[in-house]
Amino acid sequence: MAKGDKINFSTPSGFPEFLPSEKRLELYLLDIIRRVFESYGFTPIETPAVERLEVLQAKGNQGDNIIYGIDPILPPNRQAERDKSGETGSEARALKFDQTVPLAAYIARHLNELTFPFARYQTDIVFRGERAKDGRFRQFRQCDIDVVARRELSLLYDAQMPAIITEIFEAINIGDFLIRINNRKVLTGFFKSLGIAENQIKSCIGIVDTLEKIGESKVKQDLEKEGISAEQAQKIIEFIKIDGLVDEVLDKLKHLAQNLPETEQLSLGVSELETVIAGVRNLGVAENRFCIDLSIARGLDYYTGTVYETTLLGHEALGSICSGGRYEELVGVFLGEKMPGVGISIGLTRLISRLLKAGILSSLAATPAQVMVVNMQEDLMPTYLKVSQQLRQAGINVITNFDKRPLGKQFQLADKQGIQFCVIIGSEEAAAQKSSLKDLKTGEQVEVLLENLAEELKIKLT
């Protein structure tokens, strides 16, 4: 770079960074999510940001979204060495685009060190090579839970997922939301009953999953482009539009399963759906928090059973705020044995961005400090430090102002950071072992003995 040239220090497109108030909000939400995850016995793990490309492409190929990695060890000026080494196949690397595929590889790597069913949570950063736009990022934090078993996994784990989603979003207090539940076997079974070929079902599911984005007429067109007849396409549309109360939908599905040909898989899907719904109810999830939605398909190839999407009511344009489902063969790709799993994912960075923009959430104060001890005179600094430590030991977050400046300026500094209370100690207060406590919100100022200061602040902060 020539001398005098300016460095472009703007953030790369699609890679977010947070102001302190935004980062504090993320940490606050992460703490809620972590507490709920752990209350159900999920344990934390971490997997590498970079995986072998063949691992990421093992199931549900995300070729359009993978950010392909250059050698993470060699700097750019030595890439020729990497090129000569011919890093392809098992040596080619890429950034992970989700947590589920890396989890499958993690289990394969640590099979003999884990106990099953293995319930884990992750709150790692993932990467997507997609067009960056408002609310869509190339780097974002994803909060996942999955339970994986060897050979058999109870459907009650599927039922737990809506209970966990409900607890998280009720704790965050983002308003009314709806968990939409379906089962891929219901869809595939219905398609089979219509005589749709096995090799067409996968693409049909992918098309059905786009209904909310592209609309009913475009779904029909896309189905017909896949070789589905107009009559079959119409029946698919009518099927996925079946709605009503949960028990009404289940009754309609049972009736169809009894009156259509080749409905063994459809009947199995309905039975699984019924078991999951019963479990959701037994876990105390309110009826207005969930429904059966036959249009929910989840586009990824690895889903085989229960699937979920969560919508914020009144803000449906935000899209799904939590999704997931059951898979039977993902881990088996690496191990050659049946290892079913079920999980959900919250794209936290995307969610925060959307909720802030919609005014549903607000950023927190820029600092976690609740109190500022102001600097009235330099010779009293030992007193300020002692008082600050006493407050911290009482569980109060404190900023001590080390810089001497006019009192009004110190109040402005505290207010700008969202600090409500200032402790004022001058020579007279110090001699009398007192302080003045100023509430910047109300303007009220009271005199408090230093020995009572922590308790007084605790009362005011509650």
Helices and strands as residue ranges (DSSP letters): H 20-39, E 43-44, E 50-52, H 53-56, E 67-69, G 76-78, H 79-85, G 89-91, E 93-95, H 100-109, G 111-113, E 118-122, E 125-127, E 139-148, H 156-172, E 177-183, H 184-193, H 198-208, H 211-214, H 216-225, H 230-240, H 246-259, H 264-282, G 287-289, E 290-292, E 303-312, G 316-318, E 320-327, H 332-335, E 341-347, H 348-357, E 371-373, G 378-380, H 381-393, E 398-400, H 407-416, E 421-424, H 427-431, E 434-439, E 445-449, G 450-452, H 453-461
